[in-house]
């Protein structure tokens, strides 16, 4: 696809000299540069929480109405927490 872009004159002169000395088209210099920039700015893969379910049927009957604070106290009971 053809497109138009503005490049500073000094940079364009350098790029044309480099392309000519390598016997390649200016496009052969521009495309790898753009690919590099695009690949560096790809978003990181999204974090996915692994499944960490345990077997069981939920809270014991006598704990179903407990508050979060109460459950935390039970979890840390005897562990110095």
Backbone atoms as SQL, in Angstrom:
CREATE TABLE atoms (id INTEGER PRIMARY KEY, chain TEXT, resi INTEGER, resn TEXT, atom TEXT, x REAL, y REAL, z REAL);
INSERT INTO atoms VALUES
  (1, 'A', 1, 'UNK', 'N', 0.845, -1.164, 0.000),
  (2, 'A', 1, 'UNK', 'CA', 0.000, 0.000, 0.000),
  (3, 'A', 1, 'UNK', 'C', 0.900, 1.239, 0.000),
  (4, 'A', 2, 'UNK', 'N', 0.495, 2.196, -0.747),
  (5, 'A', 2, 'UNK', 'CA', 1.241, 3.454, -0.785),
  (6, 'A', 2, 'UNK', 'C', 0.664, 4.410, 0.234),
  (7, 'A', 3, 'UNK', 'N', 1.557, 5.207, 0.828),
  (8, 'A', 3, 'UNK', 'CA', 1.123, 6.213, 1.792),
  (9, 'A', 3, 'UNK', 'C', 2.089, 7.382, 1.726),
  (10, 'A', 4, 'UNK', 'N', 1.698, 8.474, 2.297),
  (11, 'A', 4, 'UNK', 'CA', 2.547, 9.658, 2.342),
  (12, 'A', 4, 'UNK', 'C', 2.847, 9.972, 3.801),
  (13, 'A', 5, 'UNK', 'N', 4.099, 10.275, 4.083),
  (14, 'A', 5, 'UNK', 'CA', 4.487, 10.655, 5.435),
  (15, 'A', 5, 'UNK', 'C', 5.546, 11.739, 5.353),
  (16, 'A', 6, 'UNK', 'N', 5.637, 12.515, 6.399),
  (17, 'A', 6, 'UNK', 'CA', 6.651, 13.561, 6.444),
  (18, 'A', 6, 'UNK', 'C', 7.825, 13.086, 7.277),
  (19, 'A', 7, 'UNK', 'N', 9.010, 13.195, 6.699),
  (20, 'A', 7, 'UNK', 'CA', 10.262, 12.825, 7.366),
  (21, 'A', 7, 'UNK', 'C', 11.178, 14.032, 7.253),
  (22, 'A', 8, 'UNK', 'N', 11.915, 14.298, 8.302),
  (23, 'A', 8, 'UNK', 'CA', 12.815, 15.459, 8.243),
  (24, 'A', 8, 'UNK', 'C', 13.802, 15.282, 7.093),
  (25, 'A', 9, 'UNK', 'N', 14.154, 16.390, 6.480),
  (26, 'A', 9, 'UNK', 'CA', 15.063, 16.352, 5.323),
  (27, 'A', 9, 'UNK', 'C', 16.400, 15.686, 5.652),
  (28, 'A', 10, 'UNK', 'N', 17.051, 16.046, 6.754),
  (29, 'A', 10, 'UNK', 'CA', 18.339, 15.399, 7.050),
  (30, 'A', 10, 'UNK', 'C', 18.216, 13.875, 7.217),
  (31, 'A', 11, 'UNK', 'N', 17.154, 13.417, 7.895),
  (32, 'A', 11, 'UNK', 'CA', 16.966, 11.985, 8.095),
  (33, 'A', 11, 'UNK', 'C', 16.688, 11.293, 6.773),
  (34, 'A', 12, 'UNK', 'N', 15.874, 11.893, 5.929),
  (35, 'A', 12, 'UNK', 'CA', 15.569, 11.304, 4.636),
  (36, 'A', 12, 'UNK', 'C', 16.827, 11.208, 3.769),
  (37, 'A', 13, 'UNK', 'N', 17.662, 12.237, 3.810),
  (38, 'A', 13, 'UNK', 'CA', 18.913, 12.192, 3.035),
  (39, 'A', 13, 'UNK', 'C', 19.792, 11.038, 3.513),
  (40, 'A', 14, 'UNK', 'N', 19.911, 10.900, 4.828),
  (41, 'A', 14, 'UNK', 'CA', 20.730, 9.806, 5.375),
  (42, 'A', 14, 'UNK', 'C', 20.163, 8.446, 4.973),
  (43, 'A', 15, 'UNK', 'N', 18.849, 8.315, 5.062),
  (44, 'A', 15, 'UNK', 'CA', 18.212, 7.046, 4.726),
  (45, 'A', 15, 'UNK', 'C', 18.390, 6.716, 3.248),
  (46, 'A', 16, 'UNK', 'N', 18.256, 7.713, 2.398),
  (47, 'A', 16, 'UNK', 'CA', 18.444, 7.474, 0.956),
  (48, 'A', 16, 'UNK', 'C', 19.875, 7.072, 0.645),
  (49, 'A', 17, 'UNK', 'N', 20.850, 7.711, 1.304),
  (50, 'A', 17, 'UNK', 'CA', 22.262, 7.343, 1.106),
  (51, 'A', 17, 'UNK', 'C', 22.506, 5.908, 1.550),
  (52, 'A', 18, 'UNK', 'N', 21.951, 5.566, 2.706),
  (53, 'A', 18, 'UNK', 'CA', 22.121, 4.222, 3.229),
  (54, 'A', 18, 'UNK', 'C', 21.495, 3.189, 2.288),
  (55, 'A', 19, 'UNK', 'N', 20.306, 3.481, 1.822),
  (56, 'A', 19, 'UNK', 'CA', 19.635, 2.567, 0.902),
  (57, 'A', 19, 'UNK', 'C', 20.437, 2.416, -0.389),
  (58, 'A', 20, 'UNK', 'N', 20.923, 3.533, -0.924),
  (59, 'A', 20, 'UNK', 'CA', 21.696, 3.489, -2.161),
  (60, 'A', 20, 'UNK', 'C', 22.991, 2.706, -1.973),
  (61, 'A', 21, 'UNK', 'N', 23.657, 2.922, -0.846),
  (62, 'A', 21, 'UNK', 'CA', 24.925, 2.212, -0.622),
  (63, 'A', 21, 'UNK', 'C', 24.698, 0.711, -0.435),
  (64, 'A', 22, 'UNK', 'N', 23.511, 0.341, 0.040),
  (65, 'A', 22, 'UNK', 'CA', 23.195, -1.077, 0.203),
  (66, 'A', 22, 'UNK', 'C', 22.504, -1.670, -1.005),
  (67, 'A', 23, 'UNK', 'N', 22.225, -0.826, -1.993),
  (68, 'A', 23, 'UNK', 'CA', 21.562, -1.300, -3.208),
  (69, 'A', 23, 'UNK', 'C', 20.132, -1.763, -2.967),
  (70, 'A', 24, 'UNK', 'N', 19.466, -1.111, -2.027),
  (71, 'A', 24, 'UNK', 'CA', 18.076, -1.481, -1.726),
  (72, 'A', 24, 'UNK', 'C', 17.186, -0.256, -1.828),
  (73, 'A', 25, 'UNK', 'N', 15.898, -0.504, -1.906),
  (74, 'A', 25, 'UNK', 'CA', 14.935, 0.592, -1.951),
  (75, 'A', 25, 'UNK', 'C', 14.771, 1.165, -0.539),
  (76, 'A', 26, 'UNK', 'N', 14.407, 2.419, -0.462),
  (77, 'A', 26, 'UNK', 'CA', 14.174, 3.090, 0.815),
  (78, 'A', 26, 'UNK', 'C', 13.144, 2.313, 1.645),
  (79, 'A', 27, 'UNK', 'N', 12.184, 1.744, 0.957),
  (80, 'A', 27, 'UNK', 'CA', 11.155, 0.930, 1.619),
  (81, 'A', 27, 'UNK', 'C', 11.776, -0.193, 2.443),
  (82, 'A', 28, 'UNK', 'N', 12.871, -0.756, 1.986),
  (83, 'A', 28, 'UNK', 'CA', 13.519, -1.861, 2.699),
  (84, 'A', 28, 'UNK', 'C', 14.139, -1.409, 4.019),
  (85, 'A', 29, 'UNK', 'N', 14.327, -0.119, 4.177),
  (86, 'A', 29, 'UNK', 'CA', 14.805, 0.415, 5.454),
  (87, 'A', 29, 'UNK', 'C', 13.638, 0.804, 6.357),
  (88, 'A', 30, 'UNK', 'N', 12.593, 1.345, 5.754),
  (89, 'A', 30, 'UNK', 'CA', 11.463, 1.851, 6.527),
  (90, 'A', 30, 'UNK', 'C', 10.643, 0.713, 7.151),
  (91, 'A', 31, 'UNK', 'N', 10.358, -0.332, 6.385),
  (92, 'A', 31, 'UNK', 'CA', 9.504, -1.412, 6.881),
  (93, 'A', 31, 'UNK', 'C', 10.070, -2.107, 8.128),
  (94, 'A', 32, 'UNK', 'N', 11.339, -2.515, 8.133),
  (95, 'A', 32, 'UNK', 'CA', 11.853, -3.153, 9.360),
  (96, 'A', 32, 'UNK', 'C', 11.822, -2.208, 10.565),
  (97, 'A', 33, 'UNK', 'N', 12.060, -0.922, 10.312),
  (98, 'A', 33, 'UNK', 'CA', 12.002, 0.039, 11.410),
  (99, 'A', 33, 'UNK', 'C', 10.601, 0.136, 11.999),
  (100, 'A', 34, 'UNK', 'N', 9.606, 0.204, 11.137),
  (101, 'A', 34, 'UNK', 'CA', 8.218, 0.254, 11.608),
  (102, 'A', 34, 'UNK', 'C', 7.825, -1.043, 12.314),
  (103, 'A', 35, 'UNK', 'N', 8.255, -2.174, 11.756),
  (104, 'A', 35, 'UNK', 'CA', 7.947, -3.451, 12.409),
  (105, 'A', 35, 'UNK', 'C', 8.530, -3.494, 13.819),
  (106, 'A', 36, 'UNK', 'N', 9.744, -2.993, 13.975),
  (107, 'A', 36, 'UNK', 'CA', 10.371, -2.981, 15.291),
  (108, 'A', 36, 'UNK', 'C', 9.594, -2.144, 16.287),
  (109, 'A', 37, 'UNK', 'N', 9.172, -0.971, 15.865),
  (110, 'A', 37, 'UNK', 'CA', 8.411, -0.085, 16.751),
  (111, 'A', 37, 'UNK', 'C', 7.074, -0.716, 17.113),
  (112, 'A', 38, 'UNK', 'N', 6.394, -1.285, 16.134),
  (113, 'A', 38, 'UNK', 'CA', 5.085, -1.896, 16.384),
  (114, 'A', 38, 'UNK', 'C', 5.230, -3.091, 17.324),
  (115, 'A', 39, 'UNK', 'N', 6.234, -3.929, 17.122),
  (116, 'A', 39, 'UNK', 'CA', 6.384, -5.103, 17.986),
  (117, 'A', 39, 'UNK', 'C', 6.753, -4.716, 19.412),
  (118, 'A', 40, 'UNK', 'N', 7.467, -3.614, 19.590),
  (119, 'A', 40, 'UNK', 'CA', 7.833, -3.164, 20.934),
  (120, 'A', 40, 'UNK', 'C', 6.641, -2.598, 21.689),
  (121, 'A', 41, 'UNK', 'N', 5.645, -2.120, 20.969),
  (122, 'A', 41, 'UNK', 'CA', 4.514, -1.466, 21.628),
  (123, 'A', 41, 'UNK', 'C', 3.287, -2.356, 21.731),
  (124, 'A', 42, 'UNK', 'N', 3.415, -3.645, 21.385),
  (125, 'A', 42, 'UNK', 'CA', 2.281, -4.553, 21.532),
  (126, 'A', 42, 'UNK', 'C', 1.954, -4.687, 23.008),
  (127, 'A', 43, 'UNK', 'N', 0.676, -4.702, 23.325),
  (128, 'A', 43, 'UNK', 'CA', 0.316, -4.852, 24.734),
  (129, 'A', 43, 'UNK', 'C', 0.749, -6.223, 25.250),
  (130, 'A', 44, 'UNK', 'N', 1.128, -6.247, 26.501),
  (131, 'A', 44, 'UNK', 'CA', 1.507, -7.514, 27.124),
  (132, 'A', 44, 'UNK', 'C', 0.282, -8.422, 27.183),
  (133, 'A', 45, 'UNK', 'N', 0.529, -9.704, 27.223),
  (134, 'A', 45, 'UNK', 'CA', -0.592, -10.622, 27.307),
  (135, 'A', 45, 'UNK', 'C', -1.348, -10.370, 28.609),
  (136, 'A', 46, 'UNK', 'N', -2.624, -10.509, 28.528),
  (137, 'A', 46, 'UNK', 'CA', -3.479, -10.230, 29.677),
  (138, 'A', 46, 'UNK', 'C', -3.268, -11.288, 30.751),
  (139, 'A', 47, 'UNK', 'N', -3.226, -10.836, 31.988),
  (140, 'A', 47, 'UNK', 'CA', -3.073, -11.743, 33.121),
  (141, 'A', 47, 'UNK', 'C', -4.298, -12.626, 33.227),
  (142, 'A', 48, 'UNK', 'N', -4.066, -13.916, 33.412),
  (143, 'A', 48, 'UNK', 'CA', -5.176, -14.838, 33.580),
  (144, 'A', 48, 'UNK', 'C', -4.973, -15.587, 34.888),
  (145, 'A', 49, 'UNK', 'N', -5.937, -15.474, 35.767),
  (146, 'A', 49, 'UNK', 'CA', -5.875, -16.119, 37.068),
  (147, 'A', 49, 'UNK', 'C', -6.146, -17.606, 36.889),
  (148, 'A', 50, 'UNK', 'N', -5.258, -18.419, 37.397),
  (149, 'A', 50, 'UNK', 'CA', -5.450, -19.860, 37.247),
  (150, 'A', 50, 'UNK', 'C', -6.571, -20.325, 38.160),
  (151, 'A', 51, 'UNK', 'N', -7.200, -21.415, 37.758),
  (152, 'A', 51, 'UNK', 'CA', -8.281, -21.967, 38.563),
  (153, 'A', 51, 'UNK', 'C', -7.667, -22.590, 39.809),
  (154, 'A', 52, 'UNK', 'N', -8.163, -22.211, 40.971),
  (155, 'A', 52, 'UNK', 'CA', -7.604, -22.707, 42.223),
  (156, 'A', 52, 'UNK', 'C', -8.710, -23.202, 43.144),
  (157, 'A', 53, 'UNK', 'N', -9.709, -23.821, 42.559),
  (158, 'A', 53, 'UNK', 'CA', -10.816, -24.342, 43.350),
  (159, 'A', 53, 'UNK', 'C', -10.353, -25.558, 44.142),
  (160, 'A', 54, 'UNK', 'N', -11.042, -25.804, 45.218),
  (161, 'A', 54, 'UNK', 'CA', -10.768, -26.990, 46.029),
  (162, 'A', 54, 'UNK', 'C', -12.048, -27.811, 46.130),
  (163, 'A', 55, 'UNK', 'N', -11.860, -29.082, 46.397),
  (164, 'A', 55, 'UNK', 'CA', -13.035, -29.945, 46.543),
  (165, 'A', 55, 'UNK', 'C', -13.768, -29.583, 47.821),
  (166, 'A', 56, 'UNK', 'N', -15.041, -29.771, 47.822),
  (167, 'A', 56, 'UNK', 'CA', -15.831, -29.483, 49.004),
  (168, 'A', 56, 'UNK', 'C', -17.162, -28.892, 48.626),
  (169, 'A', 57, 'UNK', 'N', -17.939, -28.591, 49.624),
  (170, 'A', 57, 'UNK', 'CA', -19.286, -28.066, 49.391),
  (171, 'A', 57, 'UNK', 'C', -19.477, -26.723, 50.068),
  (172, 'A', 58, 'UNK', 'N', -18.437, -25.922, 50.099),
  (173, 'A', 58, 'UNK', 'CA', -18.553, -24.596, 50.684),
  (174, 'A', 58, 'UNK', 'C', -18.269, -24.610, 52.171),
  (175, 'A', 59, 'UNK', 'N', -18.751, -23.599, 52.844),
  (176, 'A', 59, 'UNK', 'CA', -18.512, -23.464, 54.281),
  (177, 'A', 59, 'UNK', 'C', -19.309, -24.490, 55.077),
  (178, 'A', 60, 'UNK', 'N', -18.754, -24.833, 56.193),
  (179, 'A', 60, 'UNK', 'CA', -19.483, -25.708, 57.104),
  (180, 'A', 60, 'UNK', 'C', -20.730, -24.964, 57.568),
  (181, 'A', 61, 'UNK', 'N', -21.756, -25.732, 57.910),
  (182, 'A', 61, 'UNK', 'CA', -23.053, -25.140, 58.259),
  (183, 'A', 61, 'UNK', 'C', -22.944, -24.104, 59.370),
  (184, 'A', 62, 'UNK', 'N', -22.098, -24.355, 60.358),
  (185, 'A', 62, 'UNK', 'CA', -21.990, -23.413, 61.475),
  (186, 'A', 62, 'UNK', 'C', -21.150, -22.186, 61.133),
  (187, 'A', 63, 'UNK', 'N', -20.571, -22.143, 59.962),
  (188, 'A', 63, 'UNK', 'CA', -19.749, -20.994, 59.558),
  (189, 'A', 63, 'UNK', 'C', -20.389, -20.167, 58.441),
  (190, 'A', 64, 'UNK', 'N', -21.498, -20.596, 57.901),
  (191, 'A', 64, 'UNK', 'CA', -22.112, -19.937, 56.740),
  (192, 'A', 64, 'UNK', 'C', -22.503, -18.485, 56.998),
  (193, 'A', 65, 'UNK', 'N', -22.855, -18.150, 58.207),
  (194, 'A', 65, 'UNK', 'CA', -23.265, -16.780, 58.519),
  (195, 'A', 65, 'UNK', 'C', -22.156, -15.967, 59.166),
  (196, 'A', 66, 'UNK', 'N', -20.943, -16.495, 59.155),
  (197, 'A', 66, 'UNK', 'CA', -19.817, -15.804, 59.791),
  (198, 'A', 66, 'UNK', 'C', -19.398, -14.591, 58.953),
  (199, 'A', 67, 'UNK', 'N', -18.887, -13.572, 59.619),
  (200, 'A', 67, 'UNK', 'CA', -18.388, -12.377, 58.918),
  (201, 'A', 67, 'UNK', 'C', -17.012, -12.686, 58.335),
  (202, 'A', 68, 'UNK', 'N', -16.562, -11.824, 57.427),
  (203, 'A', 68, 'UNK', 'CA', -15.211, -11.993, 56.871),
  (204, 'A', 68, 'UNK', 'C', -14.161, -11.926, 57.970),
  (205, 'A', 69, 'UNK', 'N', -14.362, -11.021, 58.894),
  (206, 'A', 69, 'UNK', 'CA', -13.406, -10.913, 60.006),
  (207, 'A', 69, 'UNK', 'C', -13.369, -12.215, 60.806),
  (208, 'A', 70, 'UNK', 'N', -14.537, -12.788, 61.045),
  (209, 'A', 70, 'UNK', 'CA', -14.604, -14.041, 61.783),
  (210, 'A', 70, 'UNK', 'C', -13.933, -15.177, 61.036),
  (211, 'A', 71, 'UNK', 'N', -14.148, -15.245, 59.715),
  (212, 'A', 71, 'UNK', 'CA', -13.500, -16.286, 58.904),
  (213, 'A', 71, 'UNK', 'C', -11.987, -16.108, 58.880),
  (214, 'A', 72, 'UNK', 'N', -11.544, -14.854, 58.783),
  (215, 'A', 72, 'UNK', 'CA', -10.099, -14.589, 58.798),
  (216, 'A', 72, 'UNK', 'C', -9.503, -15.018, 60.136),
  (217, 'A', 73, 'UNK', 'N', -10.181, -14.710, 61.222),
  (218, 'A', 73, 'UNK', 'CA', -9.694, -15.109, 62.539),
  (219, 'A', 73, 'UNK', 'C', -9.581, -16.631, 62.625),
  (220, 'A', 74, 'UNK', 'N', -10.557, -17.336, 62.060),
  (221, 'A', 74, 'UNK', 'CA', -10.495, -18.791, 62.068),
  (222, 'A', 74, 'UNK', 'C', -9.330, -19.306, 61.213),
  (223, 'A', 75, 'UNK', 'N', -9.093, -18.687, 60.092),
  (224, 'A', 75, 'UNK', 'CA', -8.014, -19.125, 59.202),
  (225, 'A', 75, 'UNK', 'C', -6.657, -18.941, 59.844),
  (226, 'A', 76, 'UNK', 'N', -6.496, -17.893, 60.635),
  (227, 'A', 76, 'UNK', 'CA', -5.200, -17.616, 61.253),
  (228, 'A', 76, 'UNK', 'C', -5.108, -18.118, 62.701),
  (229, 'A', 77, 'UNK', 'N', -6.147, -18.772, 63.168),
  (230, 'A', 77, 'UNK', 'CA', -6.169, -19.249, 64.543),
  (231, 'A', 77, 'UNK', 'C', -4.961, -20.166, 64.804),
  (232, 'A', 78, 'UNK', 'N', -4.206, -19.841, 65.848),
  (233, 'A', 78, 'UNK', 'CA', -3.052, -20.665, 66.226),
  (234, 'A', 78, 'UNK', 'C', -1.826, -20.421, 65.357),
  (235, 'A', 79, 'UNK', 'N', -1.856, -19.399, 64.479),
  (236, 'A', 79, 'UNK', 'CA', -0.727, -19.134, 63.581),
  (237, 'A', 79, 'UNK', 'C', -0.102, -17.763, 63.846),
  (238, 'A', 80, 'UNK', 'N', -0.453, -17.181, 64.922),
  (239, 'A', 80, 'UNK', 'CA', 0.143, -15.906, 65.300),
  (240, 'A', 80, 'UNK', 'C', -0.385, -14.716, 64.512),
  (241, 'A', 81, 'UNK', 'N', -1.483, -14.841, 63.812),
  (242, 'A', 81, 'UNK', 'CA', -1.996, -13.772, 62.953),
  (243, 'A', 81, 'UNK', 'C', -2.999, -12.910, 63.551);
